[in-house]
Amino acid sequence: MEARQATAGAFVGTDREKKSAKKDSAPKAVTPQTKSRMEKIFGFKKEDLCCWESLVALLNRPTDPASLGIFRCLFGLLMAIDVTQERGLSHLDYKYLDGAPVCRFPLFNFLEPLPLDWMYLVYLVMFLGALGIMLGCFYRLSCLMFISTYWYIFFLDKTAWNNHSYLYGLIGFQLAIMDGNRYWSVDGLRKPSIRNAHVPLWNYTLLRTQIFIVYFIAGVKKLDADWVEGYSMSYLAHHWLFDPFKVILPVELISLLVVHGGGLALDLTAGYLLFFDATRPFGFFFVSYFHCMNSQLFSIGMFSYTMLATSPLFCYADWPRRFFARFPSFLRGVLPLTSAEIQPSTSCLYPEIRSSSERRETQNPAKPSKLRFKHKLGAVFTILYIAEQFFMPYSHFITKGYNNWTNGLYGYSWDMMVHSRSHQHVKITYKDGKTGEIGYLNPGVFTQSRRWKDHGDMLKQYATCLSGLLPRYNISDPEIYFDIWVSINERFQQRIFDPRVDIVKAEWSPFKTNPWLMPLLVDLSPWRTKFQEIEGSLDNQTEIVFIADFPGLQLENFVSEDLGNTSIHVLQGRVNVEIVDEKKNTTLQPGDQIQVPAGAYHKVYTVSESPSCYMYVYVNTTETALLQNFTKLQELQERIRNGTETEPLPPELQPLMAADDDKEAEVNATDPVVQLFLKRQRRMKEVKKRREAGVLERLGRFAVKKYYTIRRGFLMTAIAVRNLVLGLPPVEQLRREVAFANMKEPEAEANPDETLRNEVGHAEL
């Protein structure tokens, strides 16, 4: 990587110093050393890998600290912002409810959250640690403060696990053992001996390899057939970010070629493009474009910006010196150092300079240093850490209990966006162990998360928690059964767990195969092509759900009264349909269909020896009627505005004459359909206004939103610290303080897009 310099990035001078050095050496003819092709490309020679001592010397080679220092600063800044947002400081009181019966999902069952005020203190320590990393102030202590609290919060809640949260913890750990405070840091001002001092090459090797692994393994995971065939993230092609591609390509090809094909190609090649000099500009362009798009496509907090901050690590380590040297001289006092006079460091291993030519090529040569234990330790750690990071994504044969149609602990596998899921039916049944009474629980009761539906370890924790809470409601020795239907990557809706197993008493181990996990019906995957043909043949008012079930099991279902003309069509296997109220049973073969009544229960039994496949076809009559009324009201309103409506309006329709943004007319409307129409119309106008807003308006709206989010986090933290130091104030004072912290921007409302999306929902079958 450091091929441009004589010692692979150890010593770098400014242009003026280089010219001066050339001038001084002019009287004597010096033959420049020729570099091998390998050294030009990779920055080291084959001889550097020939033995253990040479490898240790390579990994401890003195390197410019500038790039590492800038990354440390950016990472600390992004993590300080992340603490208030994705880590949850701004809504901590909603996340950790003191005294409330809440089921939680820690990695280790003995982990418990502290009382709320103490949790605020934990977050404050994490924030101060991130701030200290950014400033390079008391660097080791700041890193320890950050990673200790970060990993505690990480292990405390598996429902918040994802790849990028895991990555933040890894980078924080790496920085804690690196010399990240040698450049542009407060510690450098406090301790001149470490200011602008060399760092060993393994500091860069670890970070660069870590980012390479993130990209490359994510690409390897995308070689999965579902991703290559375009089923994983097909919905993304409809996003406005892909509108430019829609000029030349249909949505189906955008999904297959741009979303899936482009994502696969970028992940597989990004690390290589950033690594080599010739391809680095292309790597910067594609990676930056990719992460900027992701910041708009997904709610992933600081991840896109963190990955953007890692890209310069692949440049020459002295790039900040050359970059900031271009700024006016009067700014040099607050900008990072641009001088090439780098101090020697005991962390590095300096070779003996044997010839005068080497001495002339080296700026401020350091004294040769001996190979010490810490140099060997740094090399050993680097090799073991890199090997472990390559191994972890493929260690699923060890953690078998976590493999619920996903890979491993769903946090360290770098299988980002490979699986998309939709849930159609979730039922929780309890049975009193003494009386035999059977009842049903609202899915998600006693918890704030929905991820337990997809992971066996969380389901076990949830069932255990429910068994401890239900006795409060006179349910003794409860048995808990889950019937959860999931579609992964547009397959059939199917059960993920065996509904006949009492999860409270069921065995679970992270090192054993989950015995009550139902297998993914991959043999039915080719049906997805048929799904598209069937859906394409339907009109806009008809909807369809594809179901697959195992032999010997049954689906008990209730059809809402809103869903008229509901029928079951058998595609494969043999089923028996029982209409519960009518006590009527009908056996269906492939190609048969039956009408099921609305507002009543029915059961579908799979009686064939192989899995059955069938589909529900239905029309949401309530939604259809509502949309028809909206269309009529829209036409009437248009006639009123252009003066073609001559008939007098009845009182219930007179609010239609008001302006779109007139909230008073909406409130005064007596007809509920007219009221809903005016509300929907006003929100659609707000959505259009927000989407068509200029860049400055969008930035202003974004800044105001973030200000109030961060403001609440810090005010609530101040209240918590005051409570710990001085004790709780009177309840009325505390209520006023919390109300002040909860103050929002004047125009804060629910997201109009989300409101419209949920306004006319599709009822669950």
C-alpha positions in Angstrom: 0.0 0.0 0.0 2.8 2.4 0.7 4.8 1.7 -2.5 5.4 5.4 -3.3 7.9 5.9 -0.5 11.2 4.2 -0.1 10.2 2.5 3.1 6.5 1.8 2.1 5.0 5.0 3.7 7.3 5.4 6.7 8.7 8.8 5.8 7.0 11.4 3.6 8.2 14.9 2.9 6.6 18.0 1.4 7.4 19.0 -2.2 9.7 21.8 -1.0 11.7 19.4 1.3 12.0 16.9 -1.5 13.4 19.5 -3.9 15.8 20.6 -1.2 17.0 17.1 -0.6 17.6 16.6 -4.3 19.6 19.8 -4.5 21.8 18.8 -1.5 22.5 15.5 -3.1 23.2 16.8 -6.5 27.0 16.8 -6.4 27.1 13.1 -5.9 25.6 10.8 -8.4 23.2 8.3 -6.7 21.7 5.5 -8.5 18.1 5.1 -7.3 17.0 1.8 -6.0 14.7 -0.1 -8.4 11.6 -1.6 -6.9 10.1 -4.9 -7.9 6.7 -5.1 -9.4 5.3 -6.6 -6.2 6.7 -3.7 -4.1 5.2 -1.2 -6.5 1.8 -2.8 -6.3 1.6 -3.9 -2.7 4.2 -1.8 -0.9 6.3 -4.6 0.3 8.8 -7.1 -1.1 8.6 -10.9 -1.3 11.5 -11.0 1.1 9.3 -9.3 3.8 7.3 -12.5 4.0 10.1 -15.0 3.8 10.5 -15.4 7.6 8.9 -14.5 10.9 11.3 -11.7 11.8 10.8 -10.1 8.4 7.0 -10.2 8.8 7.2 -8.7 12.2 9.5 -5.9 10.9 7.0 -5.3 8.1 3.9 -5.1 10.3 5.8 -2.8 12.7 7.2 -0.6 10.0 7.1 3.1 10.9 4.2 4.8 9.1 2.7 8.3 8.9 0.0 8.8 11.6 -1.9 11.4 9.7 -4.6 9.3 8.0 -5.2 7.3 11.2 -5.6 10.5 13.2 -8.2 11.9 10.8 -10.1 8.6 10.8 -10.0 8.6 14.7 -11.5 12.1 14.7 -14.3 11.3 12.2 -15.2 8.0 13.9 -15.4 9.6 17.3 -17.6 12.4 15.9 -20.0 9.9 14.2 -20.2 7.7 17.3 -21.0 10.7 19.5 -23.9 11.5 17.1 -24.8 7.8 17.0 -25.2 7.6 20.8 -28.1 10.1 20.7 -29.8 8.4 17.8 -29.4 4.7 17.0 -28.0 3.8 20.4 -31.2 5.4 21.8 -30.2 8.2 24.2 -33.0 10.4 22.9 -35.7 7.8 23.8 -34.0 6.0 26.6 -37.0 6.4 29.0 -39.2 4.6 26.5 -36.6 1.8 25.9 -35.9 1.0 29.6 -39.2 1.3 31.5 -38.4 1.2 35.2 -40.6 -1.3 37.1 -42.7 -2.2 34.0 -43.2 -5.9 33.2 -41.1 -6.0 30.0 -39.5 -9.0 28.3 -36.0 -8.4 27.2 -33.5 -10.3 25.0 -29.9 -10.0 26.3 -27.2 -12.3 24.9 -26.7 -13.7 28.4 -29.8 -14.1 30.5 -28.2 -12.7 33.6 -27.6 -9.3 32.0 -30.1 -6.8 33.2 -30.5 -3.0 32.5 -29.6 -0.7 35.4 -32.2 1.6 36.9 -33.2 4.3 34.3 -31.1 7.1 35.9 -28.1 4.9 35.9 -28.7 3.9 32.3 -28.5 7.6 31.4 -25.2 7.7 33.2 -23.9 4.7 31.2 -24.9 6.5 28.0 -23.2 9.7 29.2 -20.0 7.7 29.8 -20.3 6.3 26.3 -20.8 9.7 24.8 -17.9 11.2 26.6 -15.7 8.3 25.5 -16.7 9.0 21.8 -16.0 12.7 22.3 -12.6 11.8 23.8 -11.8 9.6 20.9 -12.7 12.4 18.5 -10.5 14.9 20.3 -7.7 12.4 21.1 -8.0 13.5 24.7 -7.0 10.9 27.4 -7.2 8.6 24.4 -6.8 5.2 26.1 -9.3 6.1 28.8 -11.7 7.4 26.3 -11.5 4.3 24.2 -12.1 2.2 27.3 -15.1 4.3 28.4 -16.6 3.9 24.9 -16.1 0.2 24.2 -17.0 -1.0 27.7 -20.4 0.8 27.8 -21.0 0.2 24.1 -20.5 -3.6 24.3 -22.6 -3.7 27.5 -25.5 -2.0 25.7 -24.9 -4.2 22.6 -25.1 -7.4 24.6 -28.1 -6.1 26.6 -30.4 -6.1 23.6 -30.2 -8.7 20.7 -33.2 -7.1 19.0 -31.0 -4.1 18.1 -28.2 -6.3 16.6 -27.1 -5.7 13.1 -23.9 -5.8 11.1 -23.0 -2.2 11.4 -23.6 -2.0 15.1 -21.2 -5.0 15.4 -18.7 -3.1 13.2 -18.7 0.0 15.4 -17.8 -2.2 18.4 -15.0 -3.8 16.4 -13.5 -0.5 15.2 -13.7 0.9 18.7 -11.8 -2.1 20.1 -9.2 -1.7 17.4 -8.7 2.0 18.0 -8.2 1.2 21.7 -5.0 -0.8 21.0 -3.7 1.5 18.3 -1.7 4.7 18.5 -4.6 6.9 17.2 -3.7 9.9 19.2 -0.4 10.6 17.5 -1.8 13.2 15.1 -4.2 16.1 15.6 -5.0 15.3 19.2 -5.2 17.0 22.5 -2.9 14.3 23.9 -0.3 15.5 21.4 -0.5 19.0 22.9 -0.3 17.6 26.4 2.6 15.2 25.6 5.0 16.6 22.9 6.8 13.3 22.9 3.9 11.6 21.1 2.9 14.5 18.9 3.2 13.6 15.2 5.0 10.4 16.0 5.1 7.3 13.8 2.6 4.5 14.2 3.3 0.8 13.2 2.0 -0.3 9.9 -0.2 -3.0 11.5 -2.5 -0.2 12.7 -3.5 0.5 9.1 -3.4 -3.2 8.2 -6.1 -4.0 10.8 -8.5 -1.3 9.8 -8.0 -1.8 6.0 -8.5 -5.5 6.3 -11.5 -5.1 8.5 -13.2 -2.8 5.9 -12.1 -5.1 3.1 -13.8 -8.0 4.9 -17.0 -6.1 5.4 -17.3 -5.4 1.6 -15.9 -8.7 0.3 -17.8 -11.1 2.7 -21.0 -9.1 2.0 -20.4 -9.8 -1.7 -19.8 -13.5 -1.1 -23.0 -13.7 0.9 -24.8 -12.1 -2.1 -23.8 -15.0 -4.3 -26.9 -16.7 -2.8 -29.4 -17.8 -5.4 -32.1 -15.5 -4.1 -30.0 -12.4 -4.4 -28.6 -13.3 -7.9 -32.2 -14.0 -9.2 -33.4 -10.7 -7.8 -35.8 -11.8 -5.0 -34.0 -10.4 -1.9 -34.6 -6.6 -2.3 -37.0 -6.4 -5.3 -39.1 -3.6 -3.6 -36.1 -1.2 -3.7 -36.5 -0.7 -7.4 -39.6 1.4 -6.8 -37.8 4.0 -4.8 -37.4 7.5 -6.3 -33.6 7.1 -6.2 -33.9 4.7 -9.1 -36.0 7.0 -11.2 -33.1 8.0 -13.6 -32.8 4.3 -14.5 -36.5 4.0 -15.2 -36.0 6.2 -18.3 -34.2 3.3 -20.1 -35.1 0.2 -18.1 -38.3 -1.4 -16.8 -38.6 -1.8 -13.0 -38.0 -5.6 -13.2 -34.6 -5.1 -14.9 -33.7 -2.3 -12.5 -34.3 -4.7 -9.7 -32.3 -7.5 -11.3 -29.4 -5.5 -12.9 -29.0 -2.4 -10.8 -30.2 -3.3 -7.3 -29.1 -6.9 -7.1 -26.4 -7.1 -9.8 -24.9 -3.7 -9.0 -24.9 -4.4 -5.2 -23.2 -7.8 -5.8 -20.6 -6.4 -8.1 -19.8 -3.4 -5.8 -19.4 -5.5 -2.6 -17.2 -8.1 -4.3 -14.9 -5.4 -5.9 -15.0 -2.4 -3.5 -12.1 -3.6 -1.4 -9.9 -4.3 -4.4 -10.8 -1.0 -6.1 -9.9 0.9 -2.9 -6.6 -1.1 -2.4 -4.8 -0.4 -5.6 -3.5 3.0 -6.8 -4.8 2.6 -10.3 -8.4 1.8 -9.4 -8.7 3.8 -6.2 -10.4 6.8 -7.9 -13.1 4.5 -9.4 -13.5 2.8 -6.0 -14.0 6.2 -4.3 -16.7 7.2 -6.8 -18.7 3.9 -6.7 -18.4 3.5 -2.9 -19.4 7.0 -2.2 -22.4 6.8 -4.6 -23.4 3.5 -3.0 -23.3 4.8 0.6 -25.1 8.0 -0.3 -27.9 6.0 -1.8 -28.0 3.7 1.2 -28.4 6.7 3.5 -31.6 7.5 1.7 -32.9 4.0 1.1 -32.5 2.6 4.7 -32.7 3.9 8.3 -29.2 2.8 9.2 -28.1 5.8 11.2 -24.4 6.6 10.9 -23.4 3.5 9.0 -23.2 5.1 5.5 -21.2 8.0 6.9 -18.9 5.7 8.9 -18.1 3.7 5.7 -17.4 6.9 3.8 -15.0 7.9 6.6 -13.1 4.6 6.2 -12.4 5.1 2.5 -9.5 7.5 2.9 -7.7 4.8 5.0 -6.8 3.1 1.7 -5.0 6.2 0.5 -1.4 7.0 1.3 -1.0 7.6 5.0 0.2 11.2 4.4 -2.8 12.4 2.4 -4.0 14.8 5.2 -0.7 16.6 5.1 -0.9 17.2 1.4 -4.6 18.0 1.6 -4.4 20.6 4.4 -1.2 22.1 3.0 -3.4 23.6 0.3 -5.3 25.7 2.8 -4.3 29.4 3.5 -1.5 29.8 5.9 -3.6 31.8 8.5 -5.7 28.6 9.1 -2.6 26.5 9.9 -3.0 27.1 13.6 -6.3 25.2 13.8 -5.7 22.6 11.0 -3.8 19.4 11.3 0.0 19.5 10.9 1.4 19.5 7.4 5.1 19.2 8.4 6.8 16.1 7.3 9.1 16.0 10.4 7.7 12.9 12.1 9.0 11.8 15.4 10.2 8.3 16.0 8.1 6.0 18.2 9.0 3.0 20.4 5.9 1.3 18.9 7.7 0.9 15.6 10.6 -1.1 14.5 13.3 1.0 12.7 15.7 -0.8 10.3 19.4 -0.1 10.2 20.4 2.3 7.5 23.4 0.6 5.8 24.2 3.0 2.9 24.5 6.7 2.4 22.0 6.5 -0.4 19.4 5.1 2.0 20.2 7.9 4.5 19.8 10.6 1.8 16.4 9.1 0.8 15.2 9.0 4.4 14.0 12.2 6.1 15.1 12.5 9.7 16.3 8.9 10.1 15.6 7.3 13.5 18.1 5.1 15.3 17.8 1.4 14.6 15.6 -0.4 17.1 15.7 -3.9 18.4 12.9 -6.4 17.9 11.0 -6.4 21.2 8.2 -8.5 22.7 5.5 -5.8 22.0 6.5 -5.8 18.3 5.9 -9.6 18.1 2.7 -9.2 20.1 1.4 -6.7 17.6 2.2 -8.9 14.7 0.6 -12.0 16.4 -2.5 -10.1 17.3 -2.9 -8.7 13.7 -2.6 -12.2 12.2 -5.0 -13.8 14.7 -7.5 -11.1 14.5 -7.7 -11.1 10.7 -7.9 -14.9 10.7 -10.8 -14.7 13.2 -12.6 -12.2 11.2 -12.5 -14.3 8.1 -13.6 -17.3 10.1 -16.5 -15.8 12.1 -18.9 -15.4 9.1 -18.6 -19.1 8.4 -18.7 -20.4 12.0 -22.3 -21.3 11.8 -21.5 -25.0 12.3 -20.7 -24.0 15.9 -23.7 -21.8 16.8 -26.3 -24.1 15.3 -29.1 -22.9 17.7 -29.1 -19.5 16.1 -29.6 -20.6 12.5 -33.3 -19.8 11.9 -33.2 -19.4 8.1 -30.3 -16.9 8.6 -26.6 -17.3 9.1 -25.1 -17.4 12.5 -25.8 -14.9 15.2 -27.4 -12.5 12.7 -24.9 -9.8 13.6 -21.4 -10.8 12.5 -22.0 -12.6 9.1 -22.0 -9.4 6.9 -25.1 -10.9 5.1 -26.5 -7.4 4.7 -29.9 -7.1 3.1 -29.7 -10.7 1.8 -33.0 -11.7 3.4 -36.4 -9.8 3.2 -39.2 -11.1 5.3 -43.0 -10.6 5.5 -45.2 -11.9 8.3 -48.8 -12.9 7.5 -50.0 -14.6 10.6 -48.8 -14.7 14.3 -50.7 -16.4 17.0 -49.7 -17.0 20.6 -51.6 -19.6 22.5 -51.3 -20.3 26.2 -52.7 -23.2 28.2 -53.1 -23.2 32.0 -51.1 -26.2 33.3 -53.6 -26.9 36.1 -57.0 -26.1 34.7 -56.3 -26.8 31.1 -57.9 -23.4 30.1 -56.7 -22.2 26.7 -56.4 -18.6 25.7 -54.6 -16.3 23.3 -52.2 -13.4 23.8 -51.8 -10.3 21.7 -48.6 -10.8 19.7 -45.9 -8.6 21.2 -47.4 -8.3 24.6 -44.9 -7.3 27.3 -42.2 -6.4 24.7 -41.3 -3.5 22.5 -39.6 -5.6 19.8 -40.8 -7.6 16.9 -37.6 -9.5 16.1 -38.5 -12.4 18.4 -40.7 -13.7 15.7 -37.7 -14.7 13.6 -35.2 -16.1 16.0 -35.4 -19.2 18.1 -33.2 -17.9 20.9 -35.4 -14.9 21.3 -38.6 -17.0 21.1 -37.3 -19.2 23.9 -36.5 -16.1 26.0 -39.9 -14.6 25.3 -41.7 -17.8 26.2 -39.8 -18.0 29.5 -40.5 -14.4 30.3 -44.3 -14.9 29.5 -44.4 -18.0 31.7 -43.1 -15.8 34.6 -45.6 -13.0 34.0 -48.8 -14.9 33.3 -49.2 -16.2 36.9 -49.9 -12.6 37.9 -53.1 -13.0 35.9 -54.2 -16.3 37.5 -52.7 -18.5 34.8 -50.7 -21.3 36.6 -47.8 -23.2 35.1 -48.6 -21.8 31.6 -47.7 -23.6 28.4 -46.9 -21.3 25.5 -47.3 -22.2 21.8 -46.4 -20.0 18.8 -47.8 -20.2 15.3 -45.7 -17.8 13.2 -46.0 -17.6 9.4 -43.2 -16.0 7.4 -42.3 -15.5 3.8 -38.6 -15.1 3.1 -37.5 -13.6 -0.2 -41.0 -13.8 -1.7 -41.5 -17.5 -1.1 -44.7 -19.1 0.2 -45.9 -18.0 3.6 -44.9 -20.9 5.9 -44.5 -21.8 9.5 -41.1 -21.1 11.0 -41.6 -22.9 14.3 -43.5 -26.0 15.2 -46.9 -24.8 16.7 -47.3 -28.1 18.6 -44.3 -27.6 20.9 -44.5 -25.9 24.3 -41.6 -23.4 24.0 -41.4 -23.0 27.8 -40.3 -26.6 28.2 -38.6 -26.9 24.9 -34.9 -27.4 24.8 -32.6 -24.8 23.2 -28.9 -24.6 23.0 -26.7 -22.3 20.9 -24.5 -25.3 20.0 -27.3 -27.7 18.9 -29.7 -27.8 16.0 -33.0 -26.2 17.0 -35.4 -29.3 17.1 -38.6 -27.2 16.9 -37.5 -25.1 13.9 -39.5 -26.0 10.8 -37.3 -26.4 7.6 -37.4 -23.7 4.9 -39.3 -25.2 2.0 -36.6 -24.5 -0.6 -38.0 -27.1 -3.0 -41.0 -24.8 -3.6 -38.8 -21.8 -4.5 -39.4 -22.3 -8.3 -43.1 -21.4 -7.6 -42.0 -17.7 -7.3 -42.0 -17.4 -11.1 -45.6 -18.7 -11.1 -46.5 -16.2 -8.4 -45.6 -13.3 -10.7 -47.7 -14.7 -13.5 -50.7 -15.1 -11.2 -50.4 -11.6 -9.7 -50.0 -10.1 -13.1 -53.3 -11.6 -14.2 -55.3 -10.0 -11.3 -56.9 -6.5 -11.3 -55.8 -3.8 -8.9 -58.6 -4.6 -6.4 -57.9 -8.3 -6.0 -55.2 -9.4 -3.6 -53.5 -12.8 -3.1 -51.6 -14.6 -0.4 -49.6 -17.8 -1.1 -49.5 -20.4 1.7 -47.5 -23.6 2.1 -48.0 -26.0 5.1 -46.5 -29.2 6.4 -48.3 -32.6 6.5 -50.4 -33.2 9.6 -50.7 -29.5 10.5 -53.6 -27.1 10.2 -54.1 -23.4 9.7 -56.9 -21.8 11.7 -57.9 -18.6 10.1 -60.4 -15.8 10.5 -61.5 -13.8 7.5 -62.4 -10.2 8.3 -65.7 -8.9 7.2 -63.9 -6.3 5.1 -62.6 -9.0 2.9 -65.3 -10.1 0.5 -65.2 -12.8 -2.1 -62.5 -14.8 -0.3 -61.6 -18.1 -1.8 -59.0 -20.8 -1.4 -57.3 -22.3 -4.5 -55.1 -25.4 -4.1 -51.9 -25.5 -6.1 -50.2 -28.6 -4.8 -50.9 -31.4 -2.3 -54.3 -32.2 -0.8 -56.1 -30.1 1.9 -59.3 -30.4 3.9 -61.2 -27.2 4.6 -63.5 -27.0 7.6 -66.0 -24.2 8.0 -66.2 -24.1 11.8 -69.7 -22.5 12.2 -71.3 -24.7 9.5 -69.4 -27.8 10.7 -68.8 -28.6 7.0 -65.6 -30.3 5.6 -64.5 -30.3 2.0 -61.4 -32.0 0.6 -59.6 -30.2 -2.2 -57.2 -31.5 -4.8 -54.8 -29.4 -7.0 -56.9 -27.1 -9.2 -59.9 -27.1 -6.8 -61.2 -24.0 -5.0 -63.7 -23.2 -2.3 -65.4 -20.0 -1.1 -64.9 -19.2 2.6 -67.4 -16.9 4.4 -66.3 -13.5 5.8 -66.6 -12.8 9.5 -66.1 -16.5 10.4 -63.4 -19.0 11.3 -62.3 -21.8 9.1 -59.5 -24.4 9.3 -57.3 -25.8 6.5 -55.8 -29.2 7.2 -52.9 -30.6 5.1 -53.8 -34.2 4.6 -51.3 -35.1 1.8 -48.0 -36.8 2.6 -46.1 -33.9 1.1 -46.4 -30.2 1.9 -49.6 -28.5 0.6 -49.6 -25.3 -1.4 -52.6 -23.1 -1.8 -53.5 -19.4 -2.1 -56.1 -17.0 -0.7 -57.7 -14.7 -3.3 -59.7 -11.9 -1.9 -61.0 -8.3 -2.4 -60.9 -5.7 0.4 -64.4 -4.5 -0.2 -64.2 -1.8 2.4 -61.1 -0.3 0.9 -62.5 -0.6 -2.6 -65.7 1.2 -1.6 -63.7 3.9 0.2 -61.5 4.5 -2.8 -64.5 4.7 -5.1 -66.0 7.3 -2.8 -62.8 9.3 -2.8 -62.8 9.3 -6.6 -66.4 10.6 -6.7 -65.5 13.3 -4.1 -62.5 14.3 -6.1 -64.5 14.7 -9.3 -67.1 16.7 -7.4 -64.5 19.0 -5.9 -63.0 19.6 -9.4 -66.4 20.6 -10.7 -66.9 23.0 -7.8 -63.5 24.7 -8.4 -63.9 25.1 -12.2 -67.6 26.3 -11.8 -69.3 23.5 -13.7 -71.2 22.2 -10.7 -74.6 23.8 -10.8 -76.5 21.8 -8.2 -76.6 23.1 -4.6 -74.5 21.0 -2.3 -76.0 19.2 0.7 -74.6 20.4 4.1 -72.4 17.3 4.5 -70.6 18.0 1.3 -70.1 21.8 1.7 -66.7 21.3 3.4 -65.4 20.3 -0.1 -65.5 23.9 -1.1 -62.7 24.8 1.4 -59.0 24.9 0.5 -56.9 21.7 0.7 -55.0 22.9 3.7 -58.1 24.2 5.6 -58.0 22.1 8.8 -61.2 23.8 10.1 -63.2 22.4 7.2 -61.8 18.9 8.0 -62.9 19.2 11.7 -66.4 20.6 10.8 -67.1 17.8 8.3 -70.0 15.8 9.6 -69.7 12.9 7.1 -66.9 10.6 8.1 -66.0 9.8 4.5 -65.7 13.5 3.6 -63.7 14.1 6.8 -61.3 11.3 5.8 -61.1 12.5 2.2 -60.1 16.1 3.3 -57.6 14.8 5.8 -56.0 12.5 3.1 -56.0 15.3 0.6 -54.3 17.7 3.0 -51.6 15.1 3.8 -51.0 14.3 0.2 -50.4 18.0 -0.4 -48.0 18.1 2.5 -46.2 15.0 1.1 -45.9 16.7 -2.3 -44.6 19.9 -0.8 -42.0 18.0 1.2 -40.8 16.0 -1.8 -40.5 19.0 -4.0 -38.7 21.1 -1.4 -35.4 22.6 -2.3 -32.0 21.5 -0.9 -31.8 24.3 1.7 -35.3 23.6 3.0 -34.6 19.9 3.3 -31.4 20.6 5.1 -33.1 23.0 7.4 -35.9 20.5 8.2 -33.3 17.8 8.8 -31.2 20.1 11.1 -34.3 21.1 13.1 -35.4 17.5 13.6 -31.9 16.4 14.7 -31.6 19.4 17.0 -34.8 18.5 18.9 -33.8 14.8 19.0 -30.4 15.5 20.5 -31.8 18.2 22.7 -34.2 15.8 24.4 -31.4 13.2 24.9 -29.1 15.7 26.7 -31.9 17.3 28.8 -33.1 13.9 30.0 -29.5 13.0 30.8 -29.1 16.2 32.8 -32.3 15.4 34.7 -31.0 11.8 35.4 -27.6 13.0 36.6 -29.3 15.6 38.9 -31.5 12.9 40.3 -28.4 10.7 41.1 -26.5 13.5 42.7 -29.2 15.5 44.5 -32.1 13.0 44.7 -35.5 13.1 43.1 -37.3 16.5 43.1 -41.1 16.9 43.7 -43.2 15.1 41.1 -44.7 18.3 39.7 -41.2 19.7 39.1 -40.1 16.5 37.4 -43.2 16.6 35.2 -42.4 20.1 34.1 -38.8 19.2 33.3 -39.7 16.2 31.3 -42.4 18.2 29.4 -39.8 20.8 28.6 -37.4 18.1 27.3 -40.3 16.7 25.2 -40.9 20.0 23.4 -40.8 19.5 19.6 -40.5 21.7 16.6 -43.7 23.7 15.9 -44.6 21.8 12.8 -43.7 18.3 14.0 -46.2 15.7 12.9 -46.3 12.1 12.1 -44.5 11.2 8.9 -47.0 11.9 6.1 -45.7 9.1 4.0 -46.1 6.6 6.8 -49.6 8.0 7.7 -50.9 7.6 4.2 -49.4 4.2 3.9 -51.2 3.0 7.0 -54.4 5.0 6.5 -56.1 2.3 4.3 -54.4 -0.8 5.4 -54.8 -4.4 4.2 -56.4 -6.5 6.9 -54.5 -9.7 7.9 -56.3 -12.8 6.7 
